[in-house]
Amino acid sequence: MQSLRILSVMKRPIIIPSTPSTPPSPQTTLHSKTTTFKSLSSKKPRNILTNPTPTTTTTEQEPIWIPLNLSRSELYLPLTFPTGQTFRWKQTGPTQYTGVVGRSHLVSLKQLDNGDVGYHFYCTRDNCDASDALLDFLNVGISLNEVWEGFKANDTRFAELAIHLRGARVLRQDPLECLVQFICSSNNNIKRITMMVDFISSLGNYLGDVGGFKFYEFPSLERLAMVSEQDLRAAGFGYRAKYIVGTVEALKSKPGGGTEWLAALRKVDLPEAIASLCSLPGVGPKVAACIALFSLDQHHAIPVDTHVWKIATRYLLPELAGTSLTPKLHNRVADAFVRTYGKYAGWAQTLLFIAELPSQKALLNSTEEKSPNPKKRKLGRITKVLKE
């Protein structure tokens, strides 16, 4: 059993209706059960560069998994979390991932044997807010099945691939969290990005630990402003240290507040959102597109890098095969995706990108080898197509 520190769990159901401007969602209800809990946080001030010491004993308890009523085709955790959308969530068990939603609600998600996803809250101060935050984070206002039906109608290659990559969902993250994570990601590798994001996260209030990982609220702008460039360089951030410090300063100077300024970018068109994000230190077109897609409801944003360029020239712009990606061609690649996949083009690009990840290719090959189903054995030919 996992070592868990528990504050509370949700006590009443909440239903998130479909968003009118998006395809209808599968109706999702969060059911809950009551658990006793102990306080774990300390309100004593601490050095922002050191982790707080837990003040309570560990409570050992097997999680009670409460179904989200989302099918495997609507959400498959191994194709959603370890794919570069977020670096704050940790794998804490077989097909189990743990993180924080709504800034302060510690939750685990697990793929259940029946294909559904179960959730278990360890730390939340507001039951109703926790319910809303989880469903908002999972973007359940958008029906993945309906979006993918549109993709498959426009692209036969996507139709073949989608059979084996069902449930790869785009998350709706907190904009400040997403911004800082993707500044850390620039010209970086997964291991180092994760270490940087873990360091930044540890500046927030401690929530608890699950599966050997410590979890924190993401620090506020005010807390981030207490960190100097020298502090971050000493922690191994390199040149990104000045970008994070500069971005925090720029956000704090925004009329009405930086978090509000970021949230307002959900209501503008994509070019304005990209231009606004690119005004921040350390944010270029690709990083801006990632932030727009994964946190700002800009569903047709296309983060263009060398991997996406290869996909585009292989399938969408074959006349450019063999040429090099230049800043001038970024818009042409994005336009090609939007022409093919429509207003959710960023979701299609995300799936095609996931299919190129070594970890996911290994998962696909494993599925092929184990399956007695002839249709699934076709997967080898499909993954071969991806490499050609």
C-alpha positions in Angstrom: 0.0 0.0 0.0 1.1 3.5 -0.7 2.1 6.0 2.0 -0.5 8.7 1.9 -1.0 11.9 3.9 -4.7 12.8 3.8 -6.6 16.0 4.3 -10.1 15.2 2.9 -12.1 13.7 0.1 -15.1 15.0 -1.8 -18.5 14.6 -0.3 -21.0 15.4 -2.9 -21.5 14.9 -6.6 -21.0 17.5 -9.3 -21.9 17.4 -13.0 -20.1 19.4 -15.6 -22.4 20.1 -18.5 -21.3 20.2 -22.1 -19.7 23.5 -23.3 -22.0 24.9 -26.0 -19.0 26.1 -28.2 -17.5 22.6 -28.3 -18.7 19.2 -29.3 -21.0 17.7 -26.6 -19.2 15.9 -23.8 -20.0 12.5 -22.3 -22.0 13.4 -19.2 -19.6 13.0 -16.3 -20.6 12.8 -12.6 -18.2 12.7 -9.7 -19.4 10.5 -6.9 -17.7 10.6 -3.6 -17.3 8.9 -0.2 -16.4 10.3 3.2 -13.1 9.7 4.9 -11.6 10.9 8.2 -8.6 13.1 7.8 -5.8 14.9 9.7 -4.4 18.3 9.1 -0.9 18.2 7.7 0.2 21.7 6.7 2.2 24.1 8.8 1.6 27.8 8.5 5.1 28.7 9.8 7.1 30.7 7.2 10.0 28.8 5.5 12.9 29.5 3.4 11.6 29.4 -0.2 14.6 27.4 -1.4 14.0 24.5 1.1 11.2 22.0 1.3 9.0 22.1 4.4 9.1 19.3 6.9 5.8 17.4 7.2 4.2 17.9 10.6 2.0 14.8 10.8 2.4 11.1 10.8 1.8 9.0 7.7 -1.5 7.4 7.2 -1.5 4.2 5.3 -4.6 3.5 3.3 -5.5 1.8 0.1 -7.1 4.4 -2.3 -10.8 4.0 -2.9 -11.2 4.5 -6.6 -14.4 6.3 -7.6 -15.3 6.1 -11.3 -15.3 9.1 -13.5 -17.6 7.4 -16.0 -15.2 8.2 -18.9 -14.6 5.4 -21.4 -11.2 4.2 -22.5 -11.7 6.0 -25.8 -12.4 9.3 -23.9 -9.4 9.2 -21.6 -6.5 6.8 -21.5 -4.0 8.0 -18.9 -0.8 6.4 -20.3 -1.4 8.3 -23.6 -2.2 11.6 -21.8 0.2 12.2 -18.9 3.7 11.0 -19.8 3.6 12.8 -23.2 5.1 16.2 -22.6 1.9 18.2 -21.8 2.7 18.5 -18.2 5.7 17.8 -16.0 4.0 18.2 -12.7 2.2 14.8 -12.7 3.9 11.7 -11.5 3.3 8.0 -12.1 2.6 6.6 -8.7 1.5 3.1 -9.6 0.6 0.9 -12.6 -1.6 3.1 -14.9 -1.9 5.5 -11.9 -0.9 9.2 -12.1 -1.0 11.8 -9.3 -1.0 15.6 -9.4 -2.6 18.8 -8.2 -5.7 20.4 -9.8 -7.2 23.7 -9.0 -3.9 24.7 -7.4 -4.5 22.9 -4.1 -6.4 19.6 -4.6 -4.1 16.5 -4.5 -5.6 13.7 -6.6 -4.7 10.4 -8.1 -6.2 9.0 -11.3 -6.1 5.3 -12.2 -7.1 3.4 -15.3 -9.5 0.7 -14.0 -9.8 -2.8 -15.4 -13.1 -2.0 -17.1 -11.5 0.9 -19.0 -13.0 3.6 -16.9 -10.8 6.1 -14.9 -11.1 6.2 -11.2 -10.1 9.2 -9.0 -9.1 9.5 -5.3 -8.6 12.9 -3.6 -6.0 13.1 -0.8 -5.9 16.8 -0.2 -8.7 19.3 -0.8 -10.1 22.2 1.2 -13.3 22.6 -0.8 -15.2 19.6 -2.0 -17.2 21.3 -4.7 -14.2 23.3 -6.0 -12.2 20.1 -6.2 -14.8 18.4 -8.3 -15.0 21.3 -10.7 -11.2 21.6 -10.9 -10.7 18.0 -11.8 -13.2 17.9 -14.6 -12.0 21.3 -15.9 -8.4 20.1 -15.9 -9.4 16.9 -17.9 -11.2 19.1 -20.5 -14.4 16.9 -20.2 -16.5 19.6 -21.9 -15.0 18.2 -25.2 -16.1 14.8 -26.5 -12.9 13.2 -27.7 -14.9 10.6 -29.6 -16.8 13.2 -31.6 -13.6 15.2 -32.4 -11.8 12.2 -33.6 -14.7 11.1 -35.8 -14.2 14.4 -37.7 -10.4 13.8 -37.9 -10.9 10.3 -39.3 -13.4 11.5 -41.9 -10.7 13.9 -43.2 -7.7 11.7 -42.9 -7.6 7.9 -43.5 -4.1 7.6 -42.0 -5.4 9.2 -38.8 -8.3 6.7 -38.8 -5.9 3.8 -38.7 -3.7 5.3 -36.0 -6.6 6.4 -33.8 -7.7 2.8 -33.3 -4.6 2.1 -31.3 -4.1 5.5 -29.6 -7.6 6.1 -28.3 -8.0 8.3 -25.3 -5.0 10.6 -25.9 -6.7 13.8 -24.4 -5.4 17.4 -24.3 -5.4 18.8 -20.8 -6.6 22.2 -19.7 -3.9 23.4 -17.3 -3.5 26.5 -15.2 -2.0 29.1 -17.4 0.8 30.2 -15.0 1.8 26.6 -14.3 1.9 25.9 -18.0 3.9 29.0 -18.8 6.6 28.4 -16.3 6.9 24.7 -17.3 7.3 25.4 -21.0 9.9 28.1 -20.4 11.8 25.4 -18.6 11.3 23.0 -21.5 13.0 25.2 -24.1 16.0 23.3 -25.7 15.9 20.9 -22.8 15.5 17.2 -22.1 12.7 15.5 -20.1 14.8 14.6 -17.1 16.2 18.1 -16.6 12.8 19.8 -17.3 11.2 17.6 -14.6 14.0 18.5 -12.1 13.4 22.3 -12.8 9.7 22.0 -12.5 10.0 20.0 -9.3 12.2 22.8 -7.9 9.8 25.5 -8.8 6.9 23.5 -7.4 8.6 23.0 -4.1 8.4 26.7 -3.5 4.6 26.3 -3.0 2.7 25.1 0.0 3.3 21.4 0.8 0.2 19.2 0.2 1.4 15.6 0.9 3.2 12.7 -0.7 2.0 9.7 -2.7 4.1 6.8 -3.9 7.3 8.4 -2.7 6.8 11.8 -4.5 6.1 15.1 -2.7 3.4 17.3 -4.0 2.9 21.1 -3.7 0.6 23.8 -4.7 2.1 25.7 -7.6 3.7 28.9 -6.2 1.9 32.2 -6.7 3.4 35.0 -8.6 4.2 36.7 -5.3 6.1 33.6 -4.1 7.9 33.3 -7.4 9.0 36.9 -7.2 11.0 36.1 -4.0 13.3 33.9 -6.1 16.3 35.6 -7.7 18.1 34.7 -10.9 21.1 33.7 -8.8 18.9 31.3 -6.8 17.7 29.6 -10.0 21.2 29.4 -11.6 22.4 27.8 -8.4 19.6 25.2 -8.8 20.8 24.4 -12.4 18.4 26.5 -14.5 21.2 28.0 -16.6 20.1 30.8 -19.0 16.5 30.0 -18.3 16.8 31.6 -14.9 16.8 35.1 -16.3 13.7 34.3 -18.4 11.7 33.0 -15.5 12.6 36.0 -13.3 11.9 38.4 -16.2 8.6 36.8 -17.0 7.5 36.9 -13.3 8.4 40.6 -13.2 6.6 41.3 -16.5 3.4 39.5 -15.2 3.5 41.4 -11.9 3.5 44.7 -13.8 0.4 43.8 -15.8 -2.6 46.0 -15.0 -5.1 43.9 -13.1 -2.5 41.3 -12.3 -0.5 38.7 -14.2 -2.7 35.7 -13.6 -5.7 37.6 -14.7 -3.8 38.8 -17.8 -3.0 35.2 -18.7 -6.5 34.0 -18.1 -7.9 36.7 -20.4 -5.9 35.2 -23.3 -8.5 32.4 -23.3 -10.9 34.9 -24.8 -8.8 36.4 -27.6 -8.0 34.9 -31.0 -5.0 32.8 -31.5 -2.7 35.3 -33.2 -3.3 37.8 -30.4 -2.7 35.2 -27.7 0.6 34.1 -29.4 1.8 37.7 -29.8 1.0 38.5 -26.2 2.8 35.4 -24.9 5.8 36.1 -27.1 6.2 39.5 -25.4 7.3 37.7 -22.3 11.0 36.9 -21.8 12.0 33.4 -22.9 8.7 32.7 -24.9 9.1 32.1 -28.6 6.5 30.9 -31.1 6.7 27.2 -30.2 6.6 27.7 -26.5 3.7 30.2 -26.9 1.8 27.6 -29.0 2.3 24.9 -26.4 0.9 27.3 -23.7 -2.0 28.3 -25.9 -2.9 24.7 -26.7 -2.5 23.2 -23.2 -3.9 26.0 -21.1 -5.7 28.8 -23.1 -8.4 26.9 -25.0 -6.7 27.7 -28.3 -7.4 24.2 -29.7 -6.0 24.9 -33.2 -2.6 26.1 -31.9 0.2 24.0 -33.5 3.5 23.9 -31.6 6.0 23.5 -34.5 9.4 21.9 -33.9 11.6 19.5 -35.9 9.4 16.5 -34.9 6.2 18.2 -36.1 8.0 19.5 -39.2 8.9 15.9 -40.1 5.3 14.8 -39.6 4.0 17.8 -41.7 6.4 17.2 -44.6 5.7 13.5 -44.6 1.9 13.7 -44.7 0.7 17.3 -45.2 3.3 19.2 -47.2 5.3 16.5 -49.1 6.5 19.2 -51.5 8.7 20.5 -48.7 10.3 17.2 -47.8 14.1 17.5 -47.6 14.0 21.2 -46.8 14.8 22.7 -43.4 12.4 24.3 -41.0 12.7 28.1 -40.9 10.7 30.7 -38.9 8.9 31.6 -42.2 7.6 28.1 -42.6 6.0 27.8 -39.1 2.8 29.4 -40.2 2.6 27.3 -43.3 2.9 24.1 -41.2 0.2 25.3 -38.8 -2.1 26.3 -41.7 -1.7 22.8 -43.2 -2.8 21.2 -39.9 -5.8 23.5 -39.6 -6.9 22.9 -43.2 -6.8 19.1 -42.6 -8.2 18.8 -39.1 -10.1 22.0 -38.4 -10.6 23.9 -35.2 -9.3 21.1 -33.1 -6.1 20.7 -35.2 -3.9 21.0 -32.1 -5.5 17.9 -30.7 -4.7 15.9 -33.9 -1.2 17.2 -33.9 -0.8 16.1 -30.3 -1.8 12.5 -31.2 0.5 12.4 -34.2 3.3 13.8 -31.9 2.6 11.2 -29.2 2.8 8.4 -31.8 6.4 9.5 -32.6 7.5 9.3 -28.9 9.9 6.3 -28.3 7.9 5.3 -25.2 4.6 5.2 -27.1 6.1 3.3 -30.0 7.3 0.7 -27.5 3.8 0.6 -26.0 2.3 0.1 -29.5 4.7 -2.6 -30.4 4.0 -4.4 -27.0 0.2 -4.2 -27.8 0.8 -5.7 -31.2 3.0 -8.6 -29.9 0.5 -9.6 -27.1 -2.7 -9.3 -29.1 -4.2 -12.4 -30.8 -6.5 -10.0 -32.7 -5.6 -9.8 -36.4 -6.8 -6.1 -36.5 -4.3 -5.3 -33.7 -1.5 -7.1 -35.4 -2.0 -4.6 -38.3 -0.4 -2.1 -35.8 3.1 -3.1 -36.9 2.4 -2.0 -40.4 0.9 1.3 -39.1 3.9 2.1 -36.9 6.1 1.3 -39.8 4.2 3.9 -41.8 5.0 6.4 -39.1 8.7 5.8 -39.5 8.8 6.0 -43.3 
